[in-house]
Amino acid sequence: MSEFPPASLRPLIKEVFELLCARVETISVAETASGGLISACLLSTPGASSIYKGGLTVYTLGARIAYTGWTPQHLDAYAGPTPGIVAEIAENVRSTLQSTYTVCESGTAGPTGAEARNRTPGYVALAVATPSGTVTREVETGSAERANNMVLFAGEGLRLLRDVLVGEIRPKVQNR
């Protein structure tokens, strides 16, 4: 078995954990292409129950209907992951699980995809929902290597969360 969590993510996981503990705040997770790695990284830290409210791996569109507040109308309009989609999912999960923050990611891990930018391997849309609004980010890894992208997507989700926690990025109320 490979060592877990990945060594490259350990300092980031520790920083996020310590920030949440110091603030007595909580996190929930909704993820797709990272396959549960964000949750697993957070849960790998002793004492995780003090900050972790729950997580969802909503890999399929059906799972999103069952667990994230999506409706059949979302499916009708779906054209791949976008910042708006992950923001909406993050906000719904944060409200449902009553966490201080929710981090959400959705992307295309690869090796296959499509021509649209948000469907190319290595693309991920990220969001962090907070009590004062939601921030989003898009990242392109430039790789079609699935397992590597999954770890990179998890790292990007944790990095966006850390950036929000330390005040490098300020949430804005989303108008949808």
Buried (B, 14 or more C-beta within 10 A) or exposed (E): EEEEBBEEBBEBBEBBBEBBBEEEBBBBBBBBBBBBBBBBBBBBBEEBEEBBBBBBBBBEBEBBBEBBBBEEEBEEEEEBBBBBBBBBBBBBBBEBBEBBBBBBBBBBBBEEBEEEEBBBBBBBBBBBBBEEBBBBBBBBBEBBBBEBBBBBBBBBBBBBBBBBBEEEBEBEEBEE
